[in-house]
Structures are given as structure tokens and as C-alpha cells.
């Protein structure tokens, strides 16, 4: 693995450094003052910063500023046992988180028997056993955490600094010397006659029971007993003023200067580098902290800087734009080459800057090692590279890739494939006939077979003649791919593959097809941003996922493929789609090119461990009201129904630039499932309905998923749906039923009484009406009987009259009859009486008397009836048979039947309708 530290001298050398990931925080990000005087890390890994506007805290996701009561600058800070101690202008004390997670300040100044000096400020804090020591310019205040007592040490002169080394406290008094406090006793360690007024800015445990003292302007010294000796260190910046220093665990000395940035020195290897603007926000460093993960924090005169010193990733950022976008790279012997859109660059050794190889300006697409020689595919042809120079050996049109083939080079051009034979003095490549497509992706299977990947037309299998002058046959395999740029043909473990964004297909020689059912494709589960794949000389396969670099190696123990990932954010490997690139530059060491430079890392990755996930704040609000915080320690938060907007803040206190935690959350009982992974460490839910809920959140860091943090809460039912309200509703309902019952009972009682009286009257009326109806019916019956009797009487009278008349007449005639002629005359009289119309008239009148208005009704209904017809109707009305009717009409029975038939016709009766029945209806 390459060395982590790099040298810097002046100017552009800074920009060629491959540095650990560095993050700058300017005051606009953390929203506080620009100066940061001291820093500390608490047990929960949160960072606390003494800022010139107050105490600044950072949990990896959220910045918060906590102002001291007098709103002065905070000059010092120390985190100890869930308390954050701070010193400020004429005050010192501690902060402690309440049940809501909010910091509350407690001043300790009033515990001191000695009054605070006018204008006194507290510049440093250290902890020793049960004591917290606050240092001002004139005094040391010792606070006993167990007894809440404060003792004061007056130095008599200016105290320049306070140090803790090997569980002892040291402080320097100007013009007096270096003192220590041990077992409650003060003793001088080094007199000022030896120190000679050199301000000590750092004091650390050093080799062989020594201490290393870092002075402001005079370099390094060792202290052993009472001996004060200079310590020589190569390239130590004696001409710079050191404001603060920190010796970290691997004997790396970090120096914060006034105006010259941050120096990082390894005292064992003498390796060093310097960080200046614009790599860091400001060149004056006021404080230094090494956190638990080995990161270095720098408190600047304007902002903060974070250096992920132990990160497995190193970044080269082309701040000046001198190099350009890195499209390819190659480590060859001691030189690192970069092919960019501006040319071919080389760095000869780790100490030097990148230099453009003369004559190579322009777009470089590829760098390939073939038979121990290095070649670059360029927009203007092929260049043979040797150290820091290059010779153009082929001037054909743009060359994408170069592959060794027989005794020469195959070139994939913008418009086909050419072959350049080694030793060709004319520099003229021979184009292969019968194929003129862009050939950015070449794979040589054997001396006669080539594979070509084309972004839009798919995969081609070409058969080449022995002279390498033409394509004998061409087979095109269509690709189900709509992404445009990014198809890649490659050879992995002696098999031919091609990859798109969605799938990886393996060639099956038996069926002459590409099949997605293969071990490599089945291993890759993460969505990729491009179809580009790379198989590197160490036989590792690499792809480019949305959140990770994906790589596959063969497990030597189980003889199978194994998939892994390297979490590098897309912003540090961003490049035009289809041109993603990675190269092997050392043993298991890789370089990924991008628009802004490149990233270097080694496998296996030594990544920071997963920190605990914390829910830092829970706040709620009703509609159009401000959010209010709640306790974090409740078993279950109970909220009124109107307070149904809730916000959660959570974090994993991890401070890596490249590996950022992401979060997913849900509310059990409300959410349909886990949310998508998101960078934001907060979640807000609005207008939640009443119910019992549990908020759950989990984090993912370096592809590891944290335990779930949970918070239970209840939103009460609206007042109108509570148990009390329901009881009230039931009581009111019962009362309403009772009242309605009373009202209805009284109403129906009155109605019943009224109805009874009304019905009684109606009954009486009905009885009267019934009696009247009975009388009427009786009258009608009497009238009917009278009418019937009248009819009978009329008929009888008619018969009697007729009979008497006939008999009288007959009597008269017979009385005077003497001859045959007389008898004949009697017969004529009889006949005359039988057929006489007057007899009919008399009969009609008698019939009408017996059956009122019958003949008139029949005549009205059937005006076409004759008098003979009416006679027949009258006889039929009397229900006389044809035989009986015949003598009355003085006709035969058959003639009566004929008359009946004609009568039916005149009355238009249906065939099945009886004549007598019809007449009886009138």
C-alpha cells in the first residue's frame, strides 16, 4: 500500500498531493461565529466546540449553538462524564442535557470564595481524577465534582497554558517556569532560566519517559526530569509561529500555525505534509482535536476543518484545473500516468507534481501496457510512452482502445479497426475492410476472433483473416438496452461477457447466445449507473453502482466468486456516463478517475466501525404553532389530539467525508413500510390521526445497518371521541330518550283521548249512517218489490185485458153466428187479435211498466234495430224460447232462429258471446 503522507513545498505542489479526505465547515454551515478556540468529544461521540458566539455542538447531522448567559465568547471546552464544561468571559461552569436532550447551563463561579477578576477569561480546561481545572491568565480554579467545592491557585503572573501528561497537570507561568500539580502539591519542573520565556503551546508524553514540548516560535524540546533539551526534526518549520499542537497516537505531530495552515509530521518516519488555503478554509489554526475514530479536527480563525486521517481513501483534487478530467490511468514502474481531456500527464515519484508529456495535448482515451511497453490511445492516434516522453507511432483518426494482436497492435478507431504492425516505419495502420463502426470496446479472443461492443448497435463477433486486413464474417448480437452510452464487452475467467446498466450477459459457445443466467450477474444486486465494467490485471471485476463501487473476486478457498463493495459517493467518481474508469496502480491498490481528479484506495478496506444511532430530539406542534421538545426518556409520549405534528432528529456520530450515514424510518401503525434511504437526519410527520405509534429509525454506514432506535408515542382521541365524552353522549342520549318518551307519551295520551272522542263521534255517525243505509236499503227493497209486483200486475192485467177483450169479442161473434161465413169471420177476428199492432203497443206499454226503460236503452245502444227486433229483444228479455216466441210473432220456429241470428249481427256480438246474456245486461 502506498504511503499515506505526502510532501509539500510551495505553490502547485499542494494541488498534486493525494490527501486524506478533508471537509471544511464555514460559519455559514454551522451558523455560529468564525473563531473556534477549543474542541472536545463527549461519550456519545458528539463534538463540542468553544466558539466565539457560544458553545457549538455537532452530532454528525445537526449543528446547534448554545449561548452562555452573558452571551460572551466561549474560550475553552471539556467533555467529561455526561457534562460539558466551558470557560468564557468572567464565567465558567458546565452544561448537561436534560430529559429532552437540550443542554442547560450551570455556572460554578459563585462557588469560588475568591471573586472573579475583572475581565477574566478561561482559556483552557483539564480533568484530573475528580477535579476539573479551569485556567485563566492569572489563576487555576479547581472544581471538585464530588463535593462541589472550588479551590483557587494564584500564579502571580500570566499562566500561558495548561497541560495534562501521564495523569499529571502542568502549567507554565511567564517569566517563572513550568510547574506541575501532583498529589495536591505544586512543584516547579523547569525553571524559566532554562525555558528562557519560550511559550509552550503543547506538552506530550514522549519516548523513554520524556516529555516533548512544542514552543510557539523556537521549535521542539524534550523534558526529562529537570533537563530541557532541543529536539531536532527535519523540515520542522522554525520560521513559523505555532499556536496549538497535538501529538496523536502514532507519533504524528499536528501543528496549528498562525498564518501558515496545518502541518502534519510523523516523528518516526519524518514524513510530513502541510494544508493551506484553499484546501482548508483559513491558514490560522486555533485548536486541534483527535476524535475517537482518529480524525483530526482543526478549529480555525474562520471555520472548521476535518481530516479523515485514517480513511482508506486518498483524494487528488484538481483545484487549479491544470490536469482536467481523468479518463484513464496507469501505474508503470515508478511513474503514475493520467490520461485526461487535456493530455497525457505523468508524476515521476511521489514527491513531484504532475507534468504534461510534451506533444500529447488533447483527449487521451486509454493507456495500455502491451508486451512490456506503454501506449496511449489519443484523439490523434497512438503514442508510445517512455518515462516522461511520448512518440506518436500512428497518426490515424481517434483511437479509443489498443490491444496486442499477433506481432502488432489493434486499434479501435472512431470509424473502424486498424492494425499497426510493429516496425512499420510509415506509421500507417491498415484498416480492416468490411467493418467501419466506432470500436471503443475491443476484446481479443484469439488470433482470428475479435469482439466489439457498440453502444447503439450491440455486440459484434468478427472473424479476421490471417493477414489482419479484413473482416471475413460478422455476427451481430442485439442488445436489450435503451440507456445509450455504457455497453461493455469484457473477458472474465476465460469467458466472454457484455454488461449494461441492468444485466450482465455471458456468452454460451454451445448455443451461440448471451445468457443473463450466470454467476456474475446473480451476484450483482445493486443498481448500476452505467453498463461499464472493468476487469483489472489482478482478475477482479469492477462495476459502478449508485452508492458504491462494486467488485468481484474469486474466493481461493471455496473456488467461487465473491461480491464486495467500496462506499465512494458519486460526487468523487462523477464523470460522463460510459467513461467510468478504474485502474490497478499497486498491489490491491486502485485509482478511480473523475471530473475533479481521482480517488485512491486499497482493498480490503479498513473502514470505521458502526457507531450507535441516537434519537437526539423529539418535538411536536399543533397546527400553526411552534415545535416544542419532549423528553427522550419516556416509555410513551402522550399527546393531545390537536398536537399531531411530530418531528424526530437522529444521527450516527460518524465524521467521514466519503462514507456518509443514511437513514430509513417508519411509524408502526401508520407507515406502509420503511422509507427509502435518505441523507437527512430528521423526519417530520404531519396531521397524524389518533392512535398508538412507535417511531423506528435505522442507519446505514459503510454498507452496515445499525440497530433500530425507537420512540413510542400516543395521539389522544379528539375530545368528542374520548371515553368521558362517550359516557356523556350515552347519558345525554338516555336523557333525550327519556324526555322524548315523556313528550311522546303525553302527546300520544292526548292524541289517544282526542282520537277516542273522535272515533266515538265517528262511531255514532256511522251508526246513524248505518241505520240510514238500512232504512235506504229497506226502502229500495220495498221499491224493488213494489216494482216487481207492478210488473207482475201489469203483465197479469195485460193478459186479463187481452183475454177479456178477446173473449167478449168472440162471445159476440159466436152469438150471432148462423152460417159458415160467420165462423170464418170469428177465425179472422182471432187472427186479427193475434197479429194486431195494437196488441204489441199494449204489450210494449205493459212491458215497459214491468221492465222500465229496457227497450229505450236497447234502442239507444243499437239505433239500427227495427220494431220487430225490439219485439224479439223483449221476448228474449222474458227468457222465452224460440218455440214460445214463434206463436207470438205468428211465424215459424226457424224464422225465429233467423231473426235471432240477424239480431246478433246488428248488435255486433262476438261469436262466443250469448245473445240472451247480452240482452239481460241492460
PyMOL commands that set and color helices and strands:
alter all, ss='L'
color gray80, all
select helices_A, chain A and resi 11-16+27-30+109-111+192-195+519-523+570-572+719-721+723-815+820-835+837-850+854-861+867-877+882-889+893-906+915-920
alter helices_A, ss='H'
color red, helices_A
select strands_A, chain A and resi 19-20+22-25+36-41+47-51+54-58+63-66+74-80+83-88+91-97+103-107+122-128+131-136+139-144+149-154+159-165+168-173+177-182+185-191+200-206+210-215+220-224+227-231+242-248+252-257+262-266+272-275+285-290+296-300+303-307+313-317+326-332+335-340+343-348+355-356+364-370+373-378+381-386+389-394+399-405+408-413+416-421+430-431+441-446+449-454+458-464+471-477+488-492+495-499+504-508+513-515+528-535+541-545+549-555+560-566+582-586+589-594+597-602+613-621+628-629+637-639+645-652+662-668+682-685+691-701+704-705+709-715
alter strands_A, ss='S'
color yellow, strands_A
deselect
rebuild
show_as cartoon
